Amino acid sequence: MSVKKVYFKTFGCRTNQFDTQVMMSKIKDYQLCFDEKDADIVVVNSCTVTNGADSSVRGYINKLNRETPSARVILAGCGSHSKGEEIFNSGKVFGVMGHSEKEKINELLNKESRFYEIGDLKHIDETIVEEFVGKTRAFIKIQEGCNFRCNYCIIPFVRGDARSHDEDRILQQIRKLAGNGFGEFILTGTNVGSYGKDKGSSMAKLLKKISAIRGVRRIRIGSIEPIQIDDEFKEILHESWMAKHLHIALQHTSDKMLEIMNRRNRFAEDLELFQELYEAGYALGTDFIVGHPGEGEKQWQEAMRRIELLPLTHIHAFTYSKRDGTLSANMKEPVVRGDIAKKRHLQLREAIAQKNYIFRKFHNKNLEVLVENGKDGIYHGYDQYYNKIEIKSNMDIRHNWIFIENAEVGNEKNSAKFYG
């Protein structure tokens, strides 16, 4: 009897990517495959951050039902908590599993009858992931959940309150991965900067302990809140193992909009922080929501003037999408027309692209690059500033660390030649 094959489809954030690796590591009775058309079981690790994300997951499940009707579909991830019961009752999936159940995935996949195992929102993973399938960099989930209550966000209600993973387990996992050849580690979670608040520790303390592990070469941090970059964190900014890129979630630069969103940051303090970090040699990215209810032309023009003042180099810009179950979805503030939001989104991305180009013009020397993929003499990786670089080489340099003395700066990316 042949071994059944399971395929994982991951939607959404880095935390979901890590959760998929946890589930993969727990598969014992099945063979992983990398094409859903070959799969007997498809596990959909879903995102529910917006109504649009829900629609994408539903669309994918409908496609599976049409094109691979013999495959069992299992819904996992955040969508299992927000829409799982509805999708299960529709009969479009064989099973639904909540976040707390992913370490039991092998047992759940062995079930002969349909199941709905939603679990709870207090669980903390204990899995030690020793390998990342198809990855060069390792994602390490250090915490789960969020205590912030931003008006547009559903995530605290599908991932629970903030809770830190066990420090010894985090360090044990990194030791194993470093021993397996991983040198770059990306710390992730629902609200990464809240790590340690419930355990009398902190992000900075954890970073120092990780840096002492043999084989750890570079540490990146997922999205962090401005108020979480405190004096203790600033003390490690100049350490060689720190990636010279920080992604700090502002969400907007108009104080009125920040108030409407129930954010904890305000522009004056954000500007001071960003200037300090830029002077410390960091590339700086942010999240920004365009077109949230209440974003009139006056607020938008103010936001763009303030964007020009910020030393930003990267942007993760979202056009606001209504999310049922959030306060923003029921606000009385004027709704921004879709075509206007789209134009603003483009204007914002173009402004940051220009800032990124200028940054790369001044930071194109002595680049330390982890090469991730490539073929036929063309390879790609990211430098310490999280800028993409294309490298021509007559050697197979995939998964290697290389130094680029002087990169050529293009409009969209850097390029270089490497001959060893």
N, C-alpha and C positions, 0 to 999 in steps of 0.2 A: 504494500500500500504506500503510495507516494505521500510525502510530507506536504501538508497544505501551506500555501504561501499567503503572507500578509503584507499589505502595502500601507504606509503611513502618509497621509496628506496633512500638511501643517499650514494653518492659516494664522496670520497675526504676528505677534511680537517675539522677541528673543526668549522670553519666558516660556512661551509655547514651544519654541524650538528645543529648549532644554527638556521640557516635559515629554516631548516626543522621544528624545534620547533615553530618558528614564524608562519609558514604555518599551522601547526597542531592547534595552538591556535586560528586561524581564521576560522576554519571549524565549520559551524553552521548547515548546512542542511544535513550533512553526518555523518556516524559512522566510526570511525577509526578502522582498522583491522590490524592484525599483520602477515598475510599470504597472499601473492599476489594471491594465488589460490582462495581466498574467495572474492577478490576485484572486484567491478564494475568499479573503476577508480584506476589507478596506476600513482602516481606522481613521476617522476624520477628526483631527485635533482642531477644534473650531475657535473662532474669534467672534466676540459679540459687542465690540466697542462701539459700533454704530449700527443703525438699521441697515446700512449698506453692507456691513460685514456679515450680518445675519443673512441678507439676500444672497451674498456670494456663496455662503455655506449651503444654503438651500438649493441654489442653482447647481452646485457641484453634486449634491446628493441626488437631485433629480436626473442629472446627466448619468450618474452611475446606475440608477434604476433603469434608464433607457438602454445604455450601451453595454453594461455588464450586469444584467439582471440576475445572474447566478451567484454573484458575489454578495456575501453578508456585509452590510454596512453598519459600523459601530460609531456612534457619535460620542466624542470626548471633548474636553476643553471647556472654555467659558460658556459657549453656547449651550452646553448640556444643562447648565444651571438656569439660563434665562429662557430657552426655548425647547429644552429637552423633552419635557412631558408632551408638549404639543406635537413635536416631530415624531415622538414615539407612538402617540395615539393615531397619527396619520398612517402608520404602517410602513413608512418609507425607510426605517432603519430597523435592524435586528435587535440592537441593544443601545442603551445609553449609560455612560459611566461618568461620574463626577470626578473632580480633581483628586479627592482622597482615595479613589479606587484604582488609580493608574498603576500602583505597584502590584496590584492583584490581576493585572491584565491577562496573564496566561490562563489563570483560573476562569476568568470571565469569558475568554474566547472559547474555552472548552464547553461552555454551556450549550445544551442541545435545544433549549427553549428560549424564547425572547426574554430579555431582562432589562430592568430599569434600576440601576444601582447608583443613586446620586450621592450617597455619603453625606459628609458635612464640610463646613468651611473653616475648620480648626486644625486640620491635618497639616503635618510638616513631613516632607519626604525624608526617608532615611537611606535611600538608595545611593550607593557609591558608583558613579558612572566612570568606568575605566577607559572607555574609548568613545570617540564621536564619529559615527558613520558618515563618511564622505566629507569630513571637515578638517581644516588645518588648524584653526583656532578653537579653543575649548570654551564653552559657555558654562559658567558656574552659578547656579541659583543659590543665593545666600539668604534670601528672605521671601516671604509670601504675604500678600495682602497689603492694604493701605488704610491709614487712619484719616487721610484727607477726605474731604467731601466736596470736591469741586462739582458745581451744579450740572456740568455737561457729562459727567462720567458715571458709567454703570459698574465699573470694575470692582470697587469695594464690595458691591452687593453680589458679585459672582465669584470673588476670590477671598472675601472675608477681611477681617482686620489685620493689621501688620503684625507679623510674628517672624522672629529670626530663626534661621537654621542653626543647628548645633555647630559651634566653632571647630571642635575637634573633627567632626565629620567633614566639614568643608576642607580643612587642611589635609585630611587623609585622602580625600578625593583628588586634590591638586597634586599631592605627592605621587599618587598612582598615575595620573595623566602625564605629569612631568617625566616620570619613569618610562612612559610609553612614547616619549618624544615630543610632546606638546610643550611649546615655550611661551605662547601668548594666551592669556586668560582674560575672559570678559566676564565681569561680575554682573549678574542680572537678577531681576526680581520684579515684583509689582511696583514697589517704591524702594529702590535699592538703598537710598541714603538714610532710610529709617533703620538700617541694620544696627543691632546692638542696643537699641533704646530699651528693649524689654529684658535685656540680659546684663545691664551695667557695662556694656562695651560700646564700641563705635566702629564706623567704617575705617577710620585711620588706624586704629589698633589692629584690625583684621588685615589691612593692607600690609602693614609692617611685618606681620607674621607670615603672610603669603610670600613676601619678597625674600624671606630667609630660606625658602625651600629651594634645594638644588634643582637647577633646570628651568626655573622661572625667569624669563627674560623680559617680558613686558606684560603689564597689567592695565587693562582698560576697564572703565566703569560705565555701566548703562546710565540711562537718564537719571539725573539727580536734581533735587530741588535747590533753589538759591539759598534758602535758609539752612540747608544741611551742610553747606561749605563753611565750617567754623574755623576757629584759630588752630585747633588740633589738626584739621585736614590741611590747612595751608602750610603747616610745618613740613609736609612730605612732598610738596609740589616740585621741588628741585631734585628729587630722587631719580636716579637714572632708569629705574625700572617702571616709572610711571609713564604711560603713553602720554604724549604731549597734546592730548585732545580731551576735552570735557564736553559732555552734552548736558546742558543745564536747561530744564524745562521752564520757560517763561510763560508760554501760551499766548501772551499779548504784550504790547508795550503801552497801551492806553490804560491809565489808572481806572478810568470809569469802566472799561471792559473787564479789567481784572476784578473789580468789585462785583460786577454783574455775574462773573464766573465763580465767585466765592474763592478766589485765589488768595494765597497768603503773601505773595510778593508784590512789590510796588517798584515803579521804574527807577526812581532816584537811587535806591539801594542796588537794584540790578545793574545799573550803569557803573556804579562805583566798583562792584564786584567784578564785572567783566573787564573793566580797565585794569584792575589789579592782576587778574589771571592772564590777560594778554601780555602784560609787561613781564610776567613770569615765563613767557615763551609758549603759551598754549594757543592752539586752534580751538575755537569755541563754536559749538552747535547749539541749537535750541529747537523746541517744538513750538508751533504757532498755529492757532486756530483762526482761520479766516472766515468771516461771514456769520459769526455767532449773533443771535438775536440782540439788537441794541447797537450793533456796529454801524452807525450812521457815517455819512461822508466826513463829518468833522472828526469823528474818532479815528477813521481810517487815515486821514491825512496826518493827524497827530502821530499815529502809530508809525507811519512810514518816515516821518521826520526823525523819530526816535530810533528807528532801525538804522538810519544813516549814522547815528552817533555811536551805536554799539559796534565793537570790534568782532562781528560775527564772521564765521567762515563756512558754516554748514547750517542747513535748515531742514527740518522735517515739518513741512507745512501741510495742514489739513484744511480742506474746505468743510465748514461745519455741516454735519449731518445729524439730523434729529435722532435722538435715541430715546425710544419709549421707556418710561420708568425713571427718567431723570427730571430734575427741576427745570433745566433749560428747555425741555420739550414743551413745557406748559407756560412759558413766560409770556407776558403781555407786551414786552419790548418789540419794536418793529422787526419783522423778518427781512433778511437781506435777500434780494432777488438772486436766483441762481446764476444768471449771466454776469451780474455785478461781482458776485463772490468769485467766479471763475477768473475775471479780469484782475481782481485784487490778488488772487493766488499767484497768477503769472507775474504780476508786478513784483511781488515779494520774492519769488524764486529768482527772478532776473537780477534783483538788487543784491541778493546774497551770492549769486554766481559771480558777479563782478567783484565782490569783496573777497571771495575765495581765490579768484584769479590773481588779485593783487597780493594776497597772502602768499600764494605759491611762488610768485616772482621773487619774494624776499626770503623764502624758506625752501629753496631748491637744492641746497648743498648738504652733504653729509647726512643723507637719508638712510635710515635703517628700515629695510623692507622685508616683510615676511611674504614670500611668493606663494600664492594660493593655488593657482591653476594656470593652464596654458598648454599649447601644442604647436608643432610646426615652427618652432623658434620664436613664438610670441607668447609672453607670459604676463600675468597680472598679479598685483599684490597691493598692499597698503603700507604707507610709511608711518612714522611715529605720530604724524599730525592727522592721521586718518584720511589722507588724500590718496586717491587711486593712482597707480603708476603702471604704465605699459613698458615691458622690458623685452628687448630683442637679445637673444642669446643663442650661441651654438651648442650650449649644454642644456641638459634637462635640469632646470633649477626649481622645479615644483617642490613646495614644502620646505624650501631652504631659506635661511636668513642671508641677505646680501646687503652690502653697503654700496650706495650710489653717491659718488663724490659730487656730481653736478648733473642735475636732470634738466631736460628741455621742457619748458613750460608752454603747454598748449591751452586753448580756450577751455576745454572740458577736463583735461587730465594732463599729468606729466608723462614724459617718456624718457627712456634711457637705453643704453647698450651695456651689456655685461658679458665679459669674456673670461672671467675668473681672475 
